[in-house]
Structure formats: C-alpha cells, structure tokens
Amino acid sequence: MSGRQSPWGSMFDTRHEFFRPLWVRLLVLAVAGGWAGVEFWRGDLLWGVIFAVFAGMGFYGFFIDPKRPSAQPPPE
C-alpha cells in the first residue's frame, strides 16, 4: 500500500498497476466514452451523462493527474 487513502475506495483508483499499460487506459476510455455515445444516441440523457463523467474522470486520472506514477521521475 502506498499509504494514500482515496475517498472513493479502490473503485476509482486510476493509479493502480492494472492501468499502467497505455492500451488498457485507452480501452477503458474508449468503452466509457463509446457507451456514453450510445446512451446519448438512444436518447437516455441520464446514463449518457453518467458514462461521460466516468470517461472524463478516467481521462483526468490517466493522463492529467500530476501524482500519477508515469508523471513521477524514475528512481535512481
């Protein structure tokens, strides 16, 4: 454990080792964003917004968050 306690638990832990490969992060974003598009296309605004928020949270956590492991300098 890194000692970091997320208020959301491990469900939204974008720093987990499972998400280290780029293809996994892109797949998660594609599925969430694609499903948001499907829900909007079907006319279900609520579920479309929910999945769009998941995709947005994932994008931030995977690529923008300055505390993500890939943003840290490698140990010497």
PQR file with spaces between the fields and no chain letter, atoms N, CA, C, O and H, PARSE charges and radii, in Angstrom:
ATOM       1  N    MET     1       0.833   -1.183    0.000 -0.4000 1.5000
ATOM       2  CA   MET     1       0.000    0.000    0.000 -0.0000 2.0000
ATOM       3  C    MET     1       0.877    1.245    0.000  0.5500 1.7000
ATOM       4  O    MET     1       1.939    1.272    0.621 -0.5500 1.4000
ATOM       5  N    SER     2       0.433    2.241   -0.682 -0.4000 1.5000
ATOM       6  CA   SER     2       1.187    3.477   -0.767 -0.0000 2.0000
ATOM       7  C    SER     2       0.862    4.423    0.382  0.5500 1.7000
ATOM       8  O    SER     2       1.500    5.468    0.510 -0.5500 1.4000
ATOM       9  H    SER     2      -0.430    2.219   -1.186  0.4000 1.0000
ATOM      10  N    GLY     3      -0.109    4.084    1.216 -0.4000 1.5000
ATOM      11  CA   GLY     3      -0.490    4.962    2.306 -0.0000 2.0000
ATOM      12  C    GLY     3      -1.510    6.001    1.887  0.5500 1.7000
ATOM      13  O    GLY     3      -2.032    6.734    2.726 -0.5500 1.4000
ATOM      14  H    GLY     3      -0.627    3.235    1.112  0.4000 1.0000
ATOM      15  N    ARG     4      -1.797    6.070    0.600 -0.4000 1.5000
ATOM      16  CA   ARG     4      -2.761    7.041    0.088 -0.0000 2.0000
ATOM      17  C    ARG     4      -4.154    6.457    0.253  0.5500 1.7000
ATOM      18  O    ARG     4      -4.417    5.344   -0.201 -0.5500 1.4000
ATOM      19  H    ARG     4      -1.373    5.475   -0.081  0.4000 1.0000
ATOM      20  N    GLN     5      -5.051    7.200    0.899 -0.4000 1.5000
ATOM      21  CA   GLN     5      -6.421    6.750    1.082 -0.0000 2.0000
ATOM      22  C    GLN     5      -7.328    7.570    0.175  0.5500 1.7000
ATOM      23  O    GLN     5      -7.436    8.786    0.335 -0.5500 1.4000
ATOM      24  H    GLN     5      -4.837    8.105    1.267  0.4000 1.0000
ATOM      25  N    SER     6      -7.972    6.916   -0.762 -0.4000 1.5000
ATOM      26  CA   SER     6      -8.898    7.586   -1.665 -0.0000 2.0000
ATOM      27  C    SER     6     -10.274    7.633   -1.017  0.5500 1.7000
ATOM      28  O    SER     6     -10.712    6.640   -0.436 -0.5500 1.4000
ATOM      29  H    SER     6      -7.884    5.929   -0.891  0.4000 1.0000
ATOM      30  N    PRO     7     -10.967    8.767   -1.103 -0.5600 1.5000
ATOM      31  CA   PRO     7     -12.321    8.824   -0.543  0.2800 2.0000
ATOM      32  C    PRO     7     -13.292    7.929   -1.312  0.5500 1.7000
ATOM      33  O    PRO     7     -14.360    7.601   -0.795 -0.5500 1.4000
ATOM      34  N    TRP     8     -12.947    7.532   -2.521 -0.4000 1.5000
ATOM      35  CA   TRP     8     -13.818    6.698   -3.342 -0.0000 2.0000
ATOM      36  C    TRP     8     -13.464    5.222   -3.234  0.5500 1.7000
ATOM      37  O    TRP     8     -14.121    4.387   -3.856 -0.5500 1.4000
ATOM      38  H    TRP     8     -12.080    7.799   -2.941  0.4000 1.0000
ATOM      39  N    GLY     9     -12.451    4.889   -2.466 -0.4000 1.5000
ATOM      40  CA   GLY     9     -12.032    3.497   -2.367 -0.0000 2.0000
ATOM      41  C    GLY     9     -11.217    3.098   -3.583  0.5500 1.7000
ATOM      42  O    GLY     9     -10.696    3.958   -4.294 -0.5500 1.4000
ATOM      43  H    GLY     9     -11.918    5.567   -1.961  0.4000 1.0000
ATOM      44  N    SER    10     -11.105    1.815   -3.823 -0.4000 1.5000
ATOM      45  CA   SER    10     -10.287    1.344   -4.930 -0.0000 2.0000
ATOM      46  C    SER    10     -11.041    1.336   -6.255  0.5500 1.7000
ATOM      47  O    SER    10     -10.441    1.074   -7.298 -0.5500 1.4000
ATOM      48  H    SER    10     -11.528    1.117   -3.246  0.4000 1.0000
ATOM      49  N    MET    11     -12.352    1.618   -6.237 -0.4000 1.5000
ATOM      50  CA   MET    11     -13.123    1.597   -7.478 -0.0000 2.0000
ATOM      51  C    MET    11     -12.623    2.642   -8.481  0.5500 1.7000
ATOM      52  O    MET    11     -12.630    2.393   -9.686 -0.5500 1.4000
ATOM      53  H    MET    11     -12.839    1.830   -5.390  0.4000 1.0000
ATOM      54  N    PHE    12     -12.194    3.796   -7.996 -0.4000 1.5000
ATOM      55  CA   PHE    12     -11.747    4.862   -8.876 -0.0000 2.0000
ATOM      56  C    PHE    12     -10.249    5.112   -8.751  0.5500 1.7000
ATOM      57  O    PHE    12      -9.795    6.235   -8.969 -0.5500 1.4000
ATOM      58  H    PHE    12     -12.189    3.998   -7.017  0.4000 1.0000
ATOM      59  N    ASP    13      -9.481    4.094   -8.406 -0.4000 1.5000
ATOM      60  CA   ASP    13      -8.046    4.241   -8.234 -0.0000 2.0000
ATOM      61  C    ASP    13      -7.357    4.127   -9.596  0.5500 1.7000
ATOM      62  O    ASP    13      -6.992    3.034  -10.027 -0.5500 1.4000
ATOM      63  H    ASP    13      -9.850    3.182   -8.229  0.4000 1.0000
ATOM      64  N    THR    14      -7.186    5.268  -10.266 -0.4000 1.5000
ATOM      65  CA   THR    14      -6.572    5.272  -11.594 -0.0000 2.0000
ATOM      66  C    THR    14      -5.069    5.084  -11.531  0.5500 1.7000
ATOM      67  O    THR    14      -4.417    4.985  -12.571 -0.5500 1.4000
ATOM      68  H    THR    14      -7.483    6.156   -9.916  0.4000 1.0000
ATOM      69  N    ARG    15      -4.500    5.032  -10.323 -0.4000 1.5000
ATOM      70  CA   ARG    15      -3.060    4.832  -10.174 -0.0000 2.0000
ATOM      71  C    ARG    15      -2.706    3.369   -9.943  0.5500 1.7000
ATOM      72  O    ARG    15      -1.543    3.050   -9.693 -0.5500 1.4000
ATOM      73  H    ARG    15      -5.029    5.113   -9.479  0.4000 1.0000
ATOM      74  N    HIS    16      -3.668    2.493  -10.022 -0.4000 1.5000
ATOM      75  CA   HIS    16      -3.429    1.070   -9.788 -0.0000 2.0000
ATOM      76  C    HIS    16      -2.535    0.506  -10.890  0.5500 1.7000
ATOM      77  O    HIS    16      -2.566    0.984  -12.024 -0.5500 1.4000
ATOM      78  H    HIS    16      -4.612    2.752  -10.226  0.4000 1.0000
ATOM      79  N    GLU    17      -1.747   -0.503  -10.558 -0.4000 1.5000
ATOM      80  CA   GLU    17      -0.820   -1.119  -11.516 -0.0000 2.0000
ATOM      81  C    GLU    17      -1.532   -1.684  -12.745  0.5500 1.7000
ATOM      82  O    GLU    17      -0.936   -1.757  -13.820 -0.5500 1.4000
ATOM      83  H    GLU    17      -1.723   -0.891   -9.637  0.4000 1.0000
ATOM      84  N    PHE    18      -2.786   -2.082  -12.604 -0.4000 1.5000
ATOM      85  CA   PHE    18      -3.546   -2.621  -13.729 -0.0000 2.0000
ATOM      86  C    PHE    18      -3.627   -1.619  -14.879  0.5500 1.7000
ATOM      87  O    PHE    18      -3.656   -2.011  -16.045 -0.5500 1.4000
ATOM      88  H    PHE    18      -3.270   -2.024  -11.732  0.4000 1.0000
ATOM      89  N    PHE    19      -3.663   -0.327  -14.553 -0.4000 1.5000
ATOM      90  CA   PHE    19      -3.822    0.712  -15.569 -0.0000 2.0000
ATOM      91  C    PHE    19      -2.502    1.251  -16.095  0.5500 1.7000
ATOM      92  O    PHE    19      -2.508    2.244  -16.823 -0.5500 1.4000
ATOM      93  H    PHE    19      -3.640   -0.008  -13.605  0.4000 1.0000
ATOM      94  N    ARG    20      -1.375    0.644  -15.761 -0.4000 1.5000
ATOM      95  CA   ARG    20      -0.090    1.162  -16.234 -0.0000 2.0000
ATOM      96  C    ARG    20       0.078    1.062  -17.751  0.5500 1.7000
ATOM      97  O    ARG    20       0.569    2.021  -18.348 -0.5500 1.4000
ATOM      98  H    ARG    20      -1.369   -0.162  -15.169  0.4000 1.0000
ATOM      99  N    PRO    21      -0.300   -0.040  -18.415 -0.5600 1.5000
ATOM     100  CA   PRO    21      -0.145   -0.082  -19.882  0.2800 2.0000
ATOM     101  C    PRO    21      -1.081    0.926  -20.571  0.5500 1.7000
ATOM     102  O    PRO    21      -2.248    1.064  -20.205 -0.5500 1.4000
ATOM     103  N    LEU    22      -0.544    1.612  -21.559 -0.4000 1.5000
ATOM     104  CA   LEU    22      -1.316    2.630  -22.269 -0.0000 2.0000
ATOM     105  C    LEU    22      -2.550    2.040  -22.930  0.5500 1.7000
ATOM     106  O    LEU    22      -3.602    2.679  -22.932 -0.5500 1.4000
ATOM     107  H    LEU    22       0.404    1.500  -21.857  0.4000 1.0000
ATOM     108  N    TRP    23      -2.455    0.837  -23.495 -0.4000 1.5000
ATOM     109  CA   TRP    23      -3.584    0.253  -24.211 -0.0000 2.0000
ATOM     110  C    TRP    23      -4.751   -0.023  -23.267  0.5500 1.7000
ATOM     111  O    TRP    23      -5.905    0.052  -23.689 -0.5500 1.4000
ATOM     112  H    TRP    23      -1.601    0.317  -23.493  0.4000 1.0000
ATOM     113  N    VAL    24      -4.482   -0.336  -22.012 -0.4000 1.5000
ATOM     114  CA   VAL    24      -5.562   -0.580  -21.050 -0.0000 2.0000
ATOM     115  C    VAL    24      -6.282    0.728  -20.745  0.5500 1.7000
ATOM     116  O    VAL    24      -7.511    0.770  -20.694 -0.5500 1.4000
ATOM     117  H    VAL    24      -3.545   -0.396  -21.669  0.4000 1.0000
ATOM     118  N    ARG    25      -5.516    1.793  -20.543 -0.4000 1.5000
ATOM     119  CA   ARG    25      -6.132    3.094  -20.260 -0.0000 2.0000
ATOM     120  C    ARG    25      -6.966    3.573  -21.439  0.5500 1.7000
ATOM     121  O    ARG    25      -8.070    4.086  -21.256 -0.5500 1.4000
ATOM     122  H    ARG    25      -4.517    1.759  -20.584  0.4000 1.0000
ATOM     123  N    LEU    26      -6.441    3.406  -22.648 -0.4000 1.5000
ATOM     124  CA   LEU    26      -7.192    3.834  -23.829 -0.0000 2.0000
ATOM     125  C    LEU    26      -8.446    2.988  -24.030  0.5500 1.7000
ATOM     126  O    LEU    26      -9.483    3.508  -24.443 -0.5500 1.4000
ATOM     127  H    LEU    26      -5.544    2.989  -22.797  0.4000 1.0000
ATOM     128  N    LEU    27      -8.361    1.700  -23.746 -0.4000 1.5000
ATOM     129  CA   LEU    27      -9.527    0.824  -23.870 -0.0000 2.0000
ATOM     130  C    LEU    27     -10.621    1.220  -22.884  0.5500 1.7000
ATOM     131  O    LEU    27     -11.796    1.267  -23.247 -0.5500 1.4000
ATOM     132  H    LEU    27      -7.519    1.278  -23.411  0.4000 1.0000
ATOM     133  N    VAL    28     -10.247    1.502  -21.654 -0.4000 1.5000
ATOM     134  CA   VAL    28     -11.233    1.919  -20.646 -0.0000 2.0000
ATOM     135  C    VAL    28     -11.916    3.212  -21.077  0.5500 1.7000
ATOM     136  O    VAL    28     -13.137    3.335  -20.974 -0.5500 1.4000
ATOM     137  H    VAL    28      -9.292    1.465  -21.359  0.4000 1.0000
ATOM     138  N    LEU    29     -11.142    4.167  -21.556 -0.4000 1.5000
ATOM     139  CA   LEU    29     -11.729    5.433  -22.007 -0.0000 2.0000
ATOM     140  C    LEU    29     -12.615    5.237  -23.233  0.5500 1.7000
ATOM     141  O    LEU    29     -13.668    5.864  -23.341 -0.5500 1.4000
ATOM     142  H    LEU    29     -10.151    4.067  -21.640  0.4000 1.0000
ATOM     143  N    ALA    30     -12.200    4.373  -24.158 -0.4000 1.5000
ATOM     144  CA   ALA    30     -12.999    4.120  -25.359 -0.0000 2.0000
ATOM     145  C    ALA    30     -14.327    3.461  -25.004  0.5500 1.7000
ATOM     146  O    ALA    30     -15.365    3.811  -25.565 -0.5500 1.4000
ATOM     147  H    ALA    30     -11.344    3.863  -24.071  0.4000 1.0000
ATOM     148  N    VAL    31     -14.299    2.515  -24.079 -0.4000 1.5000
ATOM     149  CA   VAL    31     -15.536    1.840  -23.684 -0.0000 2.0000
ATOM     150  C    VAL    31     -16.478    2.815  -22.979  0.5500 1.7000
ATOM     151  O    VAL    31     -17.665    2.875  -23.298 -0.5500 1.4000
ATOM     152  H    VAL    31     -13.456    2.230  -23.623  0.4000 1.0000
ATOM     153  N    ALA    32     -15.950    3.577  -22.022 -0.4000 1.5000
ATOM     154  CA   ALA    32     -16.809    4.522  -21.292 -0.0000 2.0000
ATOM     155  C    ALA    32     -17.333    5.618  -22.220  0.5500 1.7000
ATOM     156  O    ALA    32     -18.519    5.945  -22.186 -0.5500 1.4000
ATOM     157  H    ALA    32     -14.986    3.528  -21.762  0.4000 1.0000
ATOM     158  N    GLY    33     -16.461    6.180  -23.041 -0.4000 1.5000
ATOM     159  CA   GLY    33     -16.895    7.221  -23.973 -0.0000 2.0000
ATOM     160  C    GLY    33     -17.833    6.694  -25.045  0.5500 1.7000
ATOM     161  O    GLY    33     -18.799    7.357  -25.420 -0.5500 1.4000
ATOM     162  H    GLY    33     -15.497    5.914  -23.069  0.4000 1.0000
ATOM     163  N    GLY    34     -17.541    5.494  -25.536 -0.4000 1.5000
ATOM     164  CA   GLY    34     -18.417    4.883  -26.539 -0.0000 2.0000
ATOM     165  C    GLY    34     -19.789    4.575  -25.983  0.5500 1.7000
ATOM     166  O    GLY    34     -20.802    4.790  -26.650 -0.5500 1.4000
ATOM     167  H    GLY    34     -16.756    4.955  -25.231  0.4000 1.0000
ATOM     168  N    TRP    35     -19.822    4.070  -24.756 -0.4000 1.5000
ATOM     169  CA   TRP    35     -21.122    3.769  -24.153 -0.0000 2.0000
ATOM     170  C    TRP    35     -21.898    5.053  -23.868  0.5500 1.7000
ATOM     171  O    TRP    35     -23.124    5.068  -23.983 -0.5500 1.4000
ATOM     172  H    TRP    35     -18.999    3.896  -24.215  0.4000 1.0000
ATOM     173  N    ALA    36     -21.212    6.118  -23.505 -0.4000 1.5000
ATOM     174  CA   ALA    36     -21.879    7.413  -23.336 -0.0000 2.0000
ATOM     175  C    ALA    36     -22.501    7.844  -24.664  0.5500 1.7000
ATOM     176  O    ALA    36     -23.630    8.333  -24.696 -0.5500 1.4000
ATOM     177  H    ALA    36     -20.216    6.106  -23.412  0.4000 1.0000
ATOM     178  N    GLY    37     -21.762    7.660  -25.758 -0.4000 1.5000
ATOM     179  CA   GLY    37     -22.303    7.997  -27.074 -0.0000 2.0000
ATOM     180  C    GLY    37     -23.525    7.174  -27.426  0.5500 1.7000
ATOM     181  O    GLY    37     -24.489    7.696  -27.986 -0.5500 1.4000
ATOM     182  H    GLY    37     -20.845    7.262  -25.732  0.4000 1.0000
ATOM     183  N    VAL    38     -23.491    5.878  -27.099 -0.4000 1.5000
ATOM     184  CA   VAL    38     -24.647    5.008  -27.359 -0.0000 2.0000
ATOM     185  C    VAL    38     -25.855    5.493  -26.574  0.5500 1.7000
ATOM     186  O    VAL    38     -26.960    5.563  -27.111 -0.5500 1.4000
ATOM     187  H    VAL    38     -22.708    5.454  -26.644  0.4000 1.0000
ATOM     188  N    GLU    39     -25.650    5.826  -25.313 -0.4000 1.5000
ATOM     189  CA   GLU    39     -26.772    6.278  -24.484 -0.0000 2.0000
ATOM     190  C    GLU    39     -27.331    7.612  -24.992  0.5500 1.7000
ATOM     191  O    GLU    39     -28.547    7.802  -25.013 -0.5500 1.4000
ATOM     192  H    GLU    39     -24.752    5.770  -24.877  0.4000 1.0000
ATOM     193  N    PHE    40     -26.461    8.526  -25.396 -0.4000 1.5000
ATOM     194  CA   PHE    40     -26.954    9.787  -25.957 -0.0000 2.0000
ATOM     195  C    PHE    40     -27.719    9.533  -27.254  0.5500 1.7000
ATOM     196  O    PHE    40     -28.761   10.143  -27.494 -0.5500 1.4000
ATOM     197  H    PHE    40     -25.473    8.372  -25.378  0.4000 1.0000
ATOM     198  N    TRP    41     -27.204    8.637  -28.084 -0.4000 1.5000
ATOM     199  CA   TRP    41     -27.854    8.312  -29.357 -0.0000 2.0000
ATOM     200  C    TRP    41     -29.245    7.708  -29.131  0.5500 1.7000
ATOM     201  O    TRP    41     -30.183    7.979  -29.880 -0.5500 1.4000
ATOM     202  H    TRP    41     -26.358    8.141  -27.889  0.4000 1.0000
ATOM     203  N    ARG    42     -29.353    6.889  -28.086 -0.4000 1.5000
ATOM     204  CA   ARG    42     -30.639    6.275  -27.762 -0.0000 2.0000
ATOM     205  C    ARG    42     -31.576    7.246  -27.065  0.5500 1.7000
ATOM     206  O    ARG    42     -32.746    6.925  -26.856 -0.5500 1.4000
ATOM     207  H    ARG    42     -28.591    6.669  -27.478  0.4000 1.0000
ATOM     208  N    GLY    43     -31.092    8.424  -26.700 -0.4000 1.5000
ATOM     209  CA   GLY    43     -31.931    9.432  -26.076 -0.0000 2.0000
ATOM     210  C    GLY    43     -31.988    9.369  -24.561  0.5500 1.7000
ATOM     211  O    GLY    43     -32.834   10.023  -23.950 -0.5500 1.4000
ATOM     212  H    GLY    43     -30.141    8.685  -26.869  0.4000 1.0000
ATOM     213  N    ASP    44     -31.107    8.594  -23.941 -0.4000 1.5000
ATOM     214  CA   ASP    44     -31.113    8.485  -22.485 -0.0000 2.0000
ATOM     215  C    ASP    44     -30.043    9.415  -21.920  0.5500 1.7000
ATOM     216  O    ASP    44     -28.877    9.043  -21.792 -0.5500 1.4000
ATOM     217  H    ASP    44     -30.421    8.062  -24.437  0.4000 1.0000
ATOM     218  N    LEU    45     -30.463   10.621  -21.591 -0.4000 1.5000
ATOM     219  CA   LEU    45     -29.532   11.658  -21.155 -0.0000 2.0000
ATOM     220  C    LEU    45     -28.844   11.304  -19.838  0.5500 1.7000
ATOM     221  O    LEU    45     -27.643   11.536  -19.694 -0.5500 1.4000
ATOM     222  H    LEU    45     -31.410   10.924  -21.695  0.4000 1.0000
ATOM     223  N    LEU    46     -29.582   10.747  -18.875 -0.4000 1.5000
ATOM     224  CA   LEU    46     -29.001   10.444  -17.566 -0.0000 2.0000
ATOM     225  C    LEU    46     -27.815    9.493  -17.673  0.5500 1.7000
ATOM     226  O    LEU    46     -26.732    9.801  -17.174 -0.5500 1.4000
ATOM     227  H    LEU    46     -30.557   10.559  -18.992  0.4000 1.0000
ATOM     228  N    TRP    47     -28.004    8.343  -18.317 -0.4000 1.5000
ATOM     229  CA   TRP    47     -26.914    7.375  -18.431 -0.0000 2.0000
ATOM     230  C    TRP    47     -25.799    7.901  -19.328  0.5500 1.7000
ATOM     231  O    TRP    47     -24.630    7.579  -19.111 -0.5500 1.4000
ATOM     232  H    TRP    47     -28.883    8.094  -18.722  0.4000 1.0000
ATOM     233  N    GLY    48     -26.139    8.697  -20.323 -0.4000 1.5000
ATOM     234  CA   GLY    48     -25.110    9.296  -21.159 -0.0000 2.0000
ATOM     235  C    GLY    48     -24.199   10.208  -20.357  0.5500 1.7000
ATOM     236  O    GLY    48     -22.978   10.182  -20.512 -0.5500 1.4000
ATOM     237  H    GLY    48     -27.088    8.958  -20.499  0.4000 1.0000
ATOM     238  N    VAL    49     -24.806   11.014  -19.500 -0.4000 1.5000
ATOM     239  CA   VAL    49     -24.010   11.915  -18.657 -0.0000 2.0000
ATOM     240  C    VAL    49     -23.172   11.114  -17.659  0.5500 1.7000
ATOM     241  O    VAL    49     -22.009   11.443  -17.428 -0.5500 1.4000
ATOM     242  H    VAL    49     -25.798   11.036  -19.375  0.4000 1.0000
ATOM     243  N    ILE    50     -23.748   10.072  -17.068 -0.4000 1.5000
ATOM     244  CA   ILE    50     -23.004    9.259  -16.102 -0.0000 2.0000
ATOM     245  C    ILE    50     -21.760    8.658  -16.750  0.5500 1.7000
ATOM     246  O    ILE    50     -20.670    8.736  -16.183 -0.5500 1.4000
ATOM     247  H    ILE    50     -24.693    9.804  -17.255  0.4000 1.0000
ATOM     248  N    PHE    51     -21.911    8.060  -17.931 -0.4000 1.5000
ATOM     249  CA   PHE    51     -20.746    7.445  -18.575 -0.0000 2.0000
ATOM     250  C    PHE    51     -19.783    8.492  -19.120  0.5500 1.7000
ATOM     251  O    PHE    51     -18.578    8.245  -19.175 -0.5500 1.4000
ATOM     252  H    PHE    51     -22.796    7.997  -18.391  0.4000 1.0000
ATOM     253  N    ALA    52     -20.286    9.651  -19.524 -0.4000 1.5000
ATOM     254  CA   ALA    52     -19.383   10.722  -19.955 -0.0000 2.0000
ATOM     255  C    ALA    52     -18.553   11.224  -18.778  0.5500 1.7000
ATOM     256  O    ALA    52     -17.374   11.541  -18.940 -0.5500 1.4000
ATOM     257  H    ALA    52     -21.265    9.852  -19.480  0.4000 1.0000
ATOM     258  N    VAL    53     -19.159   11.297  -17.598 -0.4000 1.5000
ATOM     259  CA   VAL    53     -18.412   11.700  -16.401 -0.0000 2.0000
ATOM     260  C    VAL    53     -17.362   10.652  -16.058  0.5500 1.7000
ATOM     261  O    VAL    53     -16.236   11.002  -15.703 -0.5500 1.4000
ATOM     262  H    VAL    53     -20.116   11.040  -17.466  0.4000 1.0000
ATOM     263  N    PHE    54     -17.715    9.361  -16.158 -0.4000 1.5000
ATOM     264  CA   PHE    54     -16.719    8.312  -15.931 -0.0000 2.0000
ATOM     265  C    PHE    54     -15.549    8.454  -16.904  0.5500 1.7000
ATOM     266  O    PHE    54     -14.390    8.327  -16.507 -0.5500 1.4000
ATOM     267  H    PHE    54     -18.629    9.076  -16.446  0.4000 1.0000
ATOM     268  N    ALA    55     -15.850    8.717  -18.170 -0.4000 1.5000
ATOM     269  CA   ALA    55     -14.789    8.885  -19.163 -0.0000 2.0000
ATOM     270  C    ALA    55     -13.935   10.115  -18.836  0.5500 1.7000
ATOM     271  O    ALA    55     -12.711   10.074  -18.959 -0.5500 1.4000
ATOM     272  H    ALA    55     -16.792    8.820  -18.492  0.4000 1.0000
ATOM     273  N    GLY    56     -14.575   11.191  -18.426 -0.4000 1.5000
ATOM     274  CA   GLY    56     -13.836   12.399  -18.058 -0.0000 2.0000
ATOM     275  C    GLY    56     -12.953   12.192  -16.837  0.5500 1.7000
ATOM     276  O    GLY    56     -11.811   12.651  -16.803 -0.5500 1.4000
ATOM     277  H    GLY    56     -15.569   11.225  -18.326  0.4000 1.0000
ATOM     278  N    MET    57     -13.488   11.495  -15.828 -0.4000 1.5000
ATOM     279  CA   MET    57     -12.689   11.189  -14.639 -0.0000 2.0000
ATOM     280  C    MET    57     -11.512   10.298  -15.004  0.5500 1.7000
ATOM     281  O    MET    57     -10.405   10.478  -14.497 -0.5500 1.4000
ATOM     282  H    MET    57     -14.416   11.122  -15.855  0.4000 1.0000
ATOM     283  N    GLY    58     -11.755    9.345  -15.878 -0.4000 1.5000
ATOM     284  CA   GLY    58     -10.678    8.462  -16.310 -0.0000 2.0000
ATOM     285  C    GLY    58      -9.606    9.212  -17.075  0.5500 1.7000
ATOM     286  O    GLY    58      -8.414    8.997  -16.856 -0.5500 1.4000
ATOM     287  H    GLY    58     -12.655    9.198  -16.290  0.4000 1.0000
ATOM     288  N    PHE    59     -10.029   10.097  -17.974 -0.4000 1.5000
ATOM     289  CA   PHE    59      -9.059   10.879  -18.738 -0.0000 2.0000
ATOM     290  C    PHE    59      -8.188   11.717  -17.812  0.5500 1.7000
ATOM     291  O    PHE    59      -6.969   11.773  -17.973 -0.5500 1.4000
ATOM     292  H    PHE    59     -10.997   10.272  -18.151  0.4000 1.0000
ATOM     293  N    TYR    60      -8.821   12.364  -16.848 -0.4000 1.5000
ATOM     294  CA   TYR    60      -8.047   13.163  -15.900 -0.0000 2.0000
ATOM     295  C    TYR    60      -7.098   12.271  -15.095  0.5500 1.7000
ATOM     296  O    TYR    60      -5.912   12.575  -14.965 -0.5500 1.4000
ATOM     297  H    TYR    60      -9.811   12.318  -16.718  0.4000 1.0000
ATOM     298  N    GLY    61      -7.621   11.185  -14.566 -0.4000 1.5000
ATOM     299  CA   GLY    61      -6.803   10.311  -13.728 -0.0000 2.0000
ATOM     300  C    GLY    61      -5.685    9.619  -14.482  0.5500 1.7000
ATOM     301  O    GLY    61      -4.616    9.382  -13.920 -0.5500 1.4000
ATOM     302  H    GLY    61      -8.585   10.939  -14.672  0.4000 1.0000
ATOM     303  N    PHE    62      -5.915    9.288  -15.760 -0.4000 1.5000
ATOM     304  CA   PHE    62      -4.917    8.556  -16.540 -0.0000 2.0000
ATOM     305  C    PHE    62      -3.864    9.453  -17.182  0.5500 1.7000
ATOM     306  O    PHE    62      -2.714    9.040  -17.330 -0.5500 1.4000
ATOM     307  H    PHE    62      -6.784    9.480  -16.217  0.4000 1.0000
ATOM     308  N    PHE    63      -4.237   10.669  -17.563 -0.4000 1.5000
ATOM     309  CA   PHE    63      -3.322   11.478  -18.369 -0.0000 2.0000
ATOM     310  C    PHE    63      -2.989   12.860  -17.810  0.5500 1.7000
ATOM     311  O    PHE    63      -1.971   13.430  -18.201 -0.5500 1.4000
ATOM     312  H    PHE    63      -5.171   11.004  -17.443  0.4000 1.0000
ATOM     313  N    ILE    64      -3.797   13.423  -16.917 -0.4000 1.5000
ATOM     314  CA   ILE    64      -3.572   14.792  -16.457 -0.0000 2.0000
ATOM     315  C    ILE    64      -3.086   14.850  -15.017  0.5500 1.7000
ATOM     316  O    ILE    64      -2.293   15.728  -14.677 -0.5500 1.4000
ATOM     317  H    ILE    64      -4.624   12.961  -16.599  0.4000 1.0000
ATOM     318  N    ASP    65      -3.539   13.943  -14.163 -0.4000 1.5000
ATOM     319  CA   ASP    65      -3.216   13.947  -12.736 -0.0000 2.0000
ATOM     320  C    ASP    65      -1.703   14.011  -12.524  0.5500 1.7000
ATOM     321  O    ASP    65      -0.991   13.106  -12.958 -0.5500 1.4000
ATOM     322  H    ASP    65      -4.183   13.230  -14.439  0.4000 1.0000
ATOM     323  N    PRO    66      -1.195   15.062  -11.866 -0.5600 1.5000
ATOM     324  CA   PRO    66       0.257   15.184  -11.694  0.2800 2.0000
ATOM     325  C    PRO    66       0.838   14.175  -10.709  0.5500 1.7000
ATOM     326  O    PRO    66       2.060   14.042  -10.633 -0.5500 1.4000
ATOM     327  N    LYS    67       0.011   13.464   -9.958 -0.4000 1.5000
ATOM     328  CA   LYS    67       0.515   12.493   -8.987 -0.0000 2.0000
ATOM     329  C    LYS    67       0.513   11.073   -9.524  0.5500 1.7000
ATOM     330  O    LYS    67       0.844   10.142   -8.791 -0.5500 1.4000
ATOM     331  H    LYS    67      -0.981   13.572  -10.019  0.4000 1.0000
ATOM     332  N    ARG    68       0.143   10.883  -10.802 -0.4000 1.5000
ATOM     333  CA   ARG    68       0.113    9.535  -11.362 -0.0000 2.0000
ATOM     334  C    ARG    68       1.534    8.996  -11.470  0.5500 1.7000
ATOM     335  O    ARG    68       2.474    9.775  -11.624 -0.5500 1.4000
ATOM     336  H    ARG    68      -0.126   11.640  -11.397  0.4000 1.0000
ATOM     337  N    PRO    69       1.708    7.684  -11.393 -0.5600 1.5000
ATOM     338  CA   PRO    69       3.064    7.111  -11.406  0.2800 2.0000
ATOM     339  C    PRO    69       3.878    7.462  -12.642  0.5500 1.7000
ATOM     340  O    PRO    69       5.091    7.643  -12.537 -0.5500 1.4000
ATOM     341  N    SER    70       3.256    7.563  -13.804 -0.4000 1.5000
ATOM     342  CA   SER    70       4.017    7.848  -15.022 -0.0000 2.0000
ATOM     343  C    SER    70       4.528    9.292  -15.061  0.5500 1.7000
ATOM     344  O    SER    70       5.408    9.614  -15.860 -0.5500 1.4000
ATOM     345  H    SER    70       2.271    7.416  -13.890  0.4000 1.0000
ATOM     346  N    ALA    71       3.984   10.162  -14.206 -0.4000 1.5000
ATOM     347  CA   ALA    71       4.443   11.539  -14.172 -0.0000 2.0000
ATOM     348  C    ALA    71       5.619   11.728  -13.215  0.5500 1.7000
ATOM     349  O    ALA    71       6.281   12.766  -13.230 -0.5500 1.4000
ATOM     350  H    ALA    71       3.270    9.901  -13.557  0.4000 1.0000
ATOM     351  N    GLN    72       5.872   10.723  -12.390 -0.4000 1.5000
ATOM     352  CA   GLN    72       6.967   10.803  -11.425 -0.0000 2.0000
ATOM     353  C    GLN    72       8.281   10.434  -12.105  0.5500 1.7000
ATOM     354  O    GLN    72       8.305    9.565  -12.977 -0.5500 1.4000
ATOM     355  H    GLN    72       5.335    9.880  -12.378  0.4000 1.0000
ATOM     356  N    PRO    73       9.379   11.092  -11.710 -0.5600 1.5000
ATOM     357  CA   PRO    73      10.678   10.711  -12.293  0.2800 2.0000
ATOM     358  C    PRO    73      11.053    9.310  -11.826  0.5500 1.7000
ATOM     359  O    PRO    73      10.736    8.923  -10.702 -0.5500 1.4000
ATOM     360  N    PRO    74      11.723    8.555  -12.680 -0.5600 1.5000
ATOM     361  CA   PRO    74      12.115    7.192  -12.283  0.2800 2.0000
ATOM     362  C    PRO    74      13.120    7.227  -11.141  0.5500 1.7000
ATOM     363  O    PRO    74      13.943    8.139  -11.065 -0.5500 1.4000
ATOM     364  N    PRO    75      13.058    6.237  -10.250 -0.5600 1.5000
ATOM     365  CA   PRO    75      14.027    6.201   -9.145  0.2800 2.0000
ATOM     366  C    PRO    75      15.436    5.902   -9.664  0.5500 1.7000
ATOM     367  O    PRO    75      15.625    5.186  -10.647 -0.5500 1.4000
ATOM     368  N    GLU    76      16.386    6.460   -8.985 -0.4000 1.5000
ATOM     369  CA   GLU    76      17.787    6.284   -9.414 -0.0000 2.0000
ATOM     370  C    GLU    76      18.386    5.041   -8.820  0.5500 1.7000
ATOM     371  O    GLU    76      19.552    4.737   -9.072 -0.5500 1.4000
ATOM     372  H    GLU    76      16.233    7.041   -8.186  0.4000 1.0000
